[in-house]
Amino acid sequence: MSDILALAPRFGSNSGQSLTRRDGVAKVTGTATFAADNHPDGLLYAVYVPATIARGTVTHLDVAAAKAHPGVVEVITPENRPPLAGDPDSKPFMFAFRFEALQNNTVRYANQPIALVLAETFEAATEGARLLNPLYDAQQPRMGLDGDAPFTPESGGLGLPGTTVHGDIDAGHAASAQDIDVTYETPEQYHNAMETHAVVAQWNGDHVTLDIPSQAIVMQRGAFGYYFGIPPENVTIRSPYLGGGFGSKAIINGPQILAILAARMTGRPVKLMLSRDQMFGPSGHRGATRQRLRIGIDTDHRMTVLDHNSLATTSTFDTFVESAANASQGLYAAGALRSAHQGVRIDAGTPGPVRAPGEAPGSAALECAMDEMAYKAGIDPLEFRLKNYAETEPGTGKPYSSKALRDCYAQGAARFGWAGRPLAPRQMTDENGMLVGWGMGTALFAAPMFAAQARAVLRPDGTGLVETAASDMGQGAWTALAQIAADSLGLPMDRIEFRSGTSDLPDAGIAGGSAHTATAGGALHAAGTDAIRRLAELATGDPDSPLYGAGNAGVIARDGRLHARDDDTRSESFADIITRAGGAEVEGKGSASRTAEASAAHAMYSHGAVFAEVKVDPDLFQIRVTRLVGAFAAGRIINPKLTESQLMGGMIWGISFALHEEARFDQRTGRIMNADLAGYHIPVNADVSGLEVITVHEDDPHVNPLGIKGVGEIGITGTVGAIGNAIWHATGTRVRHFPIRIPDLLTGA
């Protein structure tokens, strides 16, 4: 190994710049190819038949009628479905759930696939599906948080949160001078990405090519190989563009497996794309929660106990319990702290990770409870939070890798004008007589990091190529990761080619958990650094190079040239170094992950504070969120424009959570009554105004070598509670369930 120091600059000219999305033009001009845009020759169209009951069995399907349709090619049912190599009721991977792939006639939930129709056209497949006219032996479904006896999940896996206790809970309750005991509920919520789930499957012998939106491109290659009995290298996944994911596109679902199976069965390419209403079933969702919070404080307003218990819905055939109570684990200092979880089984599809899993519903309840405690104590909500500010992670005592939350509070409050807020509710009105309320909430989300690999190449013409199987689901990975890669190579953005989105590239890990930029970016940085190191070895060992003999002084890469660290006049272009060395490309490889030792040494989070203003009609009780100011500290910011976009998107989702989103189930049939974007409400432009994001400077030397955290999910946390608190401050009515709607305020008027 050479003794030279050849590290590319950590903070180059590309990172930190608000560059426009590199994929933007392709998307707005319609040239970006999403999964369902692929139409190979001989394509068959697949439509799955959804169950219209939530519990029971299918007793009859009119297969003859469907096959009689002139465009229908095949109908797949449990009676003729070819076998799978892997059991769909097994869970062979961490990101695996039990799914329905016509293994039997049992119906577990409404919208479950019970048959698959293949046809020459989409219209023929749709009509064939209608002609099946299923009959059922239906049973009364179990629905809602009171639908079955609660159980305690086994802790230790995805969706299996346990009970965490720090300190003496009973003593903390007994020591309190004042306390509250409140219960909040959040509903079932369904992620509805603009692009629904889709797959185009083509078999060539025992090799399959899948055009499919994926948040875990290389990992899913192994999963598909397991279910179809082929090596992972025989699965090619192409996923250059995703129209949103929010967690659901990291997990394989039954309809996708059926479409791939159909392609192998027929020997023809098959395309399946879920309809909007089919998104409410087999592709995951956020389970409902009922959260009881008991907070006790001493005479100095410091918490003696924070006791958070959550009950969440899950399916009858698998277990994913929303980890809502864990929202209380990392934020406030309390003498005693408990987070406990239970599940209740209902006849619905299995929940799964949805943007800010656990933290979104958990922080909504926690932040409202914090305000309730502050009001009872007669103290300003921000002052109360500062009184209970945690200097180390509560319970564990671990230092934070970085924590600029005080700055978030200060900058957000100053920009919002929080100092003028009266303590009592219903004290402010505007010039039109609208009730005005101000609320706040603390935002918190963990800063995880997965494992990833990348490859970087310096070409003879002085340009660069970087590769990793990253997923861009709209967050801007194509741009931010390219900025990191360009800096690692010491090249401007227009002189690198960035390849991602296919499974034949190095594994970029999972695009989830607000970890993708840190994970894939770390691997890209390492690969670029390795390429520069190899290039520097060529130059400093070459007597004809002006950098010859640089030795331990080392070199640095900048603008396509290597410069001596101790003498900037000694430099040489990448192209000249490579040409003189014979013209062969210089390749670097890199990987990134977080060690167990690093994870154990520090508590790693992004932090923030959200301040909300609402206006409420005093007669009609219509609610409008008129201002949101969010201040967030999330380590090193690679692209301020994309960061602001992500944080705004999270805050808008917070508006949706607080005021709009709720899946409504028919208690008799178990069917979702609003399984479309007309009945399942989300914010539109008219619902969002006065949205402002502040990014607070934060250096984190421990979270990873680049100091990057994540911003994809933290914007939801804090926002929901802030809006709920603002509504109380405007009206004096405390609503303890979400979404908050007009009837809730009418009953409290």
N, C-alpha and C positions, 0 to 999 in steps of 0.2 A: 504494500500500500504506500502510495506517495505521501510525503510529509507536508505537502503544500496545503494551504487552506484555500479552498475554492468554492466558497459558499456564495450562491446568488443572493442579492439583497433581499432581506425579508420585507422591507417596505419599499417597493419599487414604484415606478411612475404609473402603473396601471391600477394597482390596488388603491382603494380610497377614492376612486373617480366615479362620478355618476354617469357611467356609460349607458347608452340606450341598449335595449335587448338586441342581441345579435340575431335572434330568431323572429324578431318583430315583423320585419317586412314579409317574410314567408307566411306568417300567420294572417296578416291583414290582407294579403293579396290572394290567399287561398292556395298557395303552392306547398304549404306544409302538409306532409302526408301523415295523417293519423291512422290508427289501426284499421278502421272500417273503410278507409279510402282505397285500400288495396283490392284489386279485382283481377286475380289471376284467371287464365283461360280455364274454362270448364267449371266455373264457380257454381256451387250450390248454396242456396240461402237456407238458414236454419231459423226456426222460431220455436221457442219452448212454450209448452202449455202450462200455465200457472194454476195451482190448486186454488179453488174458491172456498175451501174450508180450511180451518186451522188445525183440526185434529180428527183423525179417523183413517179410513182406507178408501182407495179408489176401487170401485166394484165393476166398472165397465167403461171402456173406451170404444167408440165406433170407428175402429181402424179401417174397416172396409169403406166407409163413407169418405174418410179422408184420402185413402189411396185411390178412390175413384175420381178424384179431382185430376184433370188432365195435366196439371203442372207439378203435381206431387210425385216425388221420386221414392221416398221412403218415410216410414213412420217408426220411430224407435220408442219402445215401451219397456217396462221391466221384463216382459216375456221374451223379447228378442234382443235385448241389449247385449253386445259382446262383453266378455269379462274384462276387468281391469287387472293389471298386475299388482297394483297397490290398493288396499282396502280404503274406500272413502270414509269409513267410520274410524279409521286410525288417525293418529296425530304424530307423524314421523318427524316433524320439524317444529322448531319454536314458533314460526309464523305459519302454522297449519291449524285448520279447523276441520271438524267433521262436516261433511257436506252431502248433498243429495244428488246422486247421479243415477237415478232409476234403479237402485239396488233392490227395491221392493215396492209394494203398493201402499206403504204406510205414508200418511200425510202428517208432517210434523208442524207445519205452519202455513198460513195463507201465502200465496205467491211462490210456493215451492214448485220446482219443475216436476211434472208428472208424465210428460211425454215430450218428444222432440220431433218436429216435422221438417223434412228436407224437400226443397222444391227448386225448380228452375228459376223462379222469380220470388222476390220477397212477398209480393202480393199473393202468389199461389200458396206459399208456406203459411201466411197469415190465415188465409181462407181454410186451408187444410187443418190448421190448429183449431179453428172454430168448429169444424165439422166433427171433431172427435167427441164433442158433447159428453163430457165425463159424468158419471154417476158415482155417488159416494155412500158409504156408511159413516155418517158424521157423528161425532161425540161433542159434548159440551166443552168448549175450550176453556183453559185456565188463563185468565188475563189479569193484568194489573199487579200492583205491589202487594195486594192482599189476596192474590189468586192461589197461593199455595203456602205451605209452611216454610219459613226461612231456614237456610242452612249456612254453615260456615265453610267457605272454600278452603281447600288445602293450599297453603301459601307456597310461593317459590317459582311460579311460572307466569307466562303472559296471561293477563286477565285473572290472576289468582292472588289478589292482595291479602295479606294476613293482618294480624293485629300487632301493633307496635306500641309499646308502653315505655315511657321514660319517667321515672320518679314515682312517688306515692300518690295515686289518683285520689284515694279516699281522704288522705291528709290534705291534699290540695283543695278538695271541695270543702272540707271542714274548716280550713283556714281562711276561706273567703269572707270578706266583709260585705260584698255585694255579688250577686250572680244572676245569670239568665239561663233559661232552659227553653230552647226554641227548636222547631223542626221545619225544615225547608224541603220542598219537593221539586224535582226537575223531570220533564217528560221524556218519552222515547223520541229520539231525533235521528234523522236519516241524512247521511251525506249524499248530496245530489250534485256531483261534478257535472260540468257542462257536457263533457263527453261521458256517456254511459259506458258500462263495461262492454267490451267487444273482443272478438278474436277472429282472425282469418288463419285457418290451419291448412297446411299442405304437407302431405307425406311423400317421401321419396325412399321407398324401401323401409328401412327401420330408422330413418332420419325424418324429423318433423321440423318444419319452419313455422313459427308462430309470429304473426303480426298482432301484438297485444299490448295494451297499455299496462306498464309494469313499473312499480316503485322499487323493485328488487330484482333486477334483470338476471344477474348470474345466479343468485340464490334460487329463483324460481325455475331455472333450467334444471337444477337437480331435483326439484319437487315434481316437475312434469315427467322427468325421466323415471322417477320412482313409480308414479301411477301408471305409466305405460310400459314399464319393464325394459327400458333402453338406457344406455349410459348417458350421463349428463351432456357429454360432448356431442351426442346425436340430437340434441335439442338446440335449435337456433331461435333466439328471441330477438325480434326487432321492435324497438320502442323509442323511436327518436323524438316523438312528441306525445304528450299526454294533456288532455283537456281537464286537468284537475285530478286529484287522487284522495287527499285528506286521510290517508291510512287504508282505504278500502282496496287500493290497487297493489298493495303489498301482499295480499292474501288470495290464494286460488279459490275459486268458487265452482259450484257444480255445473252451471250452464256452460262455462268455459270447457270443462272436462268433457261434457257431452258433445260439444261441437268438434273437439279434437278427435274424440272416439268416432264420431260420424264420418269425419274425413278419412279415417283409416278403414272404416267399414265399407264405404262406397268407392274408395280409390280416387276421389275427386276433392279439390279444395272446397272448404266449407267456411262460410262467414256467418257469425252470429253477433248481433248487437242488441243489447237489452233495450226494451222500451222504457220510457220514463217510469211507468207504474211498476215495472219489474225491478226497479232499483230498490223498491220497498220490500225486501224479502231476503234473497240469497246472498247479498253482497255486504252484509254487516251494517251496524248502526250503533248509536249510543243508547245504552239501556237507561231506563228511568231510575231515579234515585229518590230515596227518602232519607234525609240526613238530620240527625239530632245533634245539636251542639250545646254543650253546657260549659259556660265560661264563668270563672270566679276571679275576683280581683281583691287586692288588699286595700287599705285606706290610702295608699299612694298610687292607686290605679294600676298597679302591676299585677299581671295575671298569676294567680296561684295555681290555676288549672285550666287546661284547654282539652276538653273531652269531646271527641268527634266520632260519631258512629254513623255508618252508612249502610243502607239496604238498597240493593240494585237488582233489576230484573236480568235474567239470562234465559237461555233456551232450556228445553227439557232434555236435550240430547248432547249438549256440550256445555262447557262452563267458561264464560268470560264475564267477570264481575267488575264493574266500573270502580276504579280505585279512588273514589271521591274523597274519602277521609284522609288520604295521604297528602292532600293539599295543606293540611295543618302541620305537617312534619318539618318543613324546612324554613319557616318564616318568622314566627313570633316567639319570643322568649317567654316561657311559662315554667312555673315551679314543677308542674307535673303535666305530662302530655300523653294522650292516648288517641290512636287512630284504629278503629275497628271496622270490619266489613262483614256483611252477610249478603247472601244472594237469595232470590226467589225465582223459581222456575215457572215460566209461562210458555204458552204455545205460540212462539214467535221465532223468527230466525235468530241465530246466535249473534249477540252483539260483538263488536270488535273495536279496534282503535279508530277513533274519530278525532280529528284535529284537537289537540290538547286533551288526550284521554285522561280521565281522572281529575286533572286540574281544572278543566272548564266547569263541570258541575260542582266540584268540591270548593273551588275558590268563590263561586257564586254564593254558596251558602255561608262559607266562612266570612267573606267580606261584609255580608249583610249582618251576620251575627256580631261582628266586631263593632259595627255602627250601633246596633241595639245596645250593646254593653256600654259603649261610649255615651250614648244618650242617657241611659239610666244613671251613669256616674256623673253626668253633668259636665262632660269634658268634650272638647272638639275632637272629631274623629281622627284628624291627622295627628293631633297632639297625643291621642291615645295610642296610635300606632307607634309613634316615636318613643313613647314611654316604654313600650314593649318590644323595642327594636332588638333584634338578636345580633350580637357581635360574632357569635359562633353558631354553628348549626345546632338548633335545639336538640337536646337529648344526647347526641353523639359528642358534642363539644368540639367537633372538627372545625378548623378554620375554613372560611370561605376562600376559594381560589381568588376571588375578587368580589367586591360587593359595593356598588356605587348607588345603593338604594336611597341613602340620605340625599344625594344629589338629585335623584329622580323626584323625590318628594319636593325638594326645594324648587327645582326648575319648573316642574309641572304646576305646583301651587302658585308660583309667581306669575307664570304665563296665564293661568286661568283666572287669577284674582281671588283665590280662596280666602284670603285674609278678611274679606268683607262678608263672610257667610255667618248668618245668625245661627245660634245653636238650636233654637226651637223650630219646629216645622210650621209650614203655612204662614210664613212671615213675608214672603216676597211675591210681588206681582209685576207684570210688565205694563206698558202703556195701554195695552188692549184688555187689561183685566185678567190675563192668563196667570194661573198659579205657576210660580217659578221655584224650582228646587235644585239644589246642588248636592252632589254625592261624590264619593271617591272610593277607590278600591286599590289594593296592592296587587301587583302582577308578579307572578313567579313561575318559572318553568326550568326544569333541569337542563343541564348542558351535557348531554351524553356524547359519546363518540364510538363509532363502530370500526370495523377493520376494512381496509381498502388497499388496492394496488393501482399502479399507473405506469405508463411508459412514456418517455420523452425522447425525441430524436432531433438532433441538429443536422440539417442537410448541407450538402456541399455549397449550395447557393446562399447559405447564411440564414435560411428560414428554419422554422421549427415545426415539429409535429408532436402533439400530445394526445394520449389516448387513455380513456377510462370509461367503463360502462355506466356512466352517470344517467340519472333520470331527471328530466326537466318537466315537471307537471305544472308549470306556470310560475314557479318561484324565481326563475332566472338563472338556473344552474349553467346553462350554455354560456352565459355572460360572466357571471361571478367566478366560475371555475376557470374559465379561459383567462381571466385577469390574473388569478393566482399563478396559473401555468406560465403566462407570459413573463411575469416578474421573476419566477424561478429560473427562467432561461435568459433573463436580461434582454428581452426582445419587446418591441412594441406589439400591440394587439394585431395590427394588420400584417404582421410577419409570422404569425403562427397559424397552423391549421389545428382545429380542435375537433376530435372525433369522440363521439359518445353515443349511447342509446342502443347498442347491440351487444349480444352476449358473447361474441368472439373477442371482445376487448377485455382488458384487465378488470377484475371485479371492483366496482366502486362502492360496494356495500348497499345499504338500504337508504332510500330517500324517505326518511321519516324521523320522528322524534326531534325535529329541529337540529339534526346532526349532519346533514348531507354536506354542507359546505365545509365544515370542519373535517369530516371523514375523507371525502373525495379530494378536497382541497389539500389536505395534508399529504395524501399520496402523490398528488401532482407536484406539489412543492418538492417532495423528496426525490421524485423522478427527475425533475428539472435540475435540482442540485447535483444529482449523480451525473447527469449528462455534462454539466459545466465542469465538474471535477475531472471527468475523463478528458474533456477538451483541454483543460488546463494542464493536465499531465503531458499531452502532446506538445503544447506550446512551450512550457517551461523546460522540457527535456530536449528541445530542438535548438541547436546552436544558431540556426538561421532566424530564429524568432527574436524580436525585441524583448520578449518576456523570458528568454533563456536565463536559467539560474535564479529565478525569482524565489525558489525554495520556500522556506518557512514564511517569508513575507507574504506569500500568497498572491492571488489575483481576485478580481471581482468582475462580474459580467454586467455590462450596461450598454444598451442601444446597439446590440449586435457585435460588441467588441469585448475583449478581455483587457482589463487595465491592471497594472501593478498596483497593489494597495499602497505602497510607500512612494510611488512615483507615477502620477497620472499621465505623464507624457509618454510613458512606455505602454504602448497598447497595440493590439492587432485585431483585425476583424475575424469573426468566426469563419467566414468563407476562405480567407487566406490560410488560416491554420489548417483547416480540413484539406484544402487543395494540396498544400505542401506535404501533408501526411499521406497522400495517395488518393484522396477524394472519397473515402468511404464514410458513410454516415456514422455519427457518434450517437450511441444509444445509451440512455440511462433508465434505470428502473427504480421504483420507489414503492414503499408501503407506509401505511399509517395505522396506528391503533393506540389505545390507551392502556397502559399497564395496570395490573391489579394494585401495584404499589402506589401509583399516582391517584387511582380512584380512592384508595383508603386514606390518603394523606389529606385530602381537601374535599369540602363540599362544593359542588360546581353547579351554579345556577345562573340564569339571566334574571334580572330584576326590573321592575317598573312600577309606575304609579299612574293611574288613570283618573281623571276628573271629568265629571259629567254634569251637564245642565239639561234639565227637561222643562218643558212647559205643558201644563195640563189645563184643559178647558174646565172651569169650575162648574159648568152646568152639564156638559156632555161627557166630560172625563176622557176626551181624546188626548192621547199622549204623543208628544213629539220630542225627540232628542235633538236639541238645538245646538249643543256644543259638546265636543269631546276633545280633551287634551290628554295625550299620553306621552309620558317621558320614560324612556327605556334605556337600560345599560346592558349591552350584550357583547362585551369584548370588542375585538377589532372589527370594524365595519369595512367590508370589501367594496361594496357598491352602495353609496347612500341612497340613490334613487330606488334601487330594488329593495333595499331594507325598508325604506319608508312605505313602499307599496305593500310589502308583506305585513308590516305592522298595521297599516290601515285596513288591510283585508281582515286581519284578526279582530280589530276593533269593530268592523262592520259585522263580522260574525257574532261579536258580543251583543250588538244591537239586535241581531236576529234571535239569539238565545233569549235575551231579556224580554222581547216584545212580540215575537212572531212564531218561532218554530215549535211545532208540536204535532206528533203523529197521533191521530185519533183512531182508536180501535172500536169496532162494533163488538160489544161484549157477548152478543149471541153467536156470532160466526167467527170472531177473531180476525176479520178482514180489516185492513186499514181503510178508513173512509175518505181520506184525503191524500191518496197516493198519486199526486200530480202537483205541478207547480202552480195550479190555480187554487187548490185547497191547502196545500202545505206551504205556508207563507214564509217568504224570505224578504229582506229589505230590497226596495228598488231605490232609484236615485232620489226620489222625493222623500225617502225616509232618512237620508244621510245628509247632514249639513254641518258646517263648522267643525270639520275633522282636522285635527292638527297633531303631528308627531314630532317629538323631540328625541334625538338620539344623544344620550349622555356619554361623554368620553369615559372609557374604561380600559385599562391595560391589565391583562390577565396572563402572568407568566407561567401558570400552572396547568391551565385547562387543556392546552395542546401547544406544540411549538409555534403555531401561527397566532395564538391568542384569540381564536375564533370561537364564539358561542353560536347561538341560533336565534332566529326571530320569527320562525314560521308559525308558532303557536302561542307565544306569550301574550300577543295582543288580545286574545279572547279573555285570558285570565285577568281579573281586575275590572274589566269593562262591564261584565254582567252585574257584578255587585255594585259598581259605581252607579249604574242606571237604576237598579232597584233602590239604592239608598237615596238617589235624587228624587225618585217618585214619592218615597215616604216624606222627604223634606218638603216637597211641594204640597202634598195633600194631607199629611198627618196620618195616612192609612198605611199600615205595614202589611204588605202582601208577601206571604211566605211560600209562594210557589211561582214557578216560571212556566210559560211566559205570562207576563202581567198584562191584563186586558181590561177593557172598559168595565165589564160586569164586576171585576174584582174591586174597582174603586167605587162603583155605585153602591155596593153592599156595605162599604165602609164609610160612606158619606154621612 
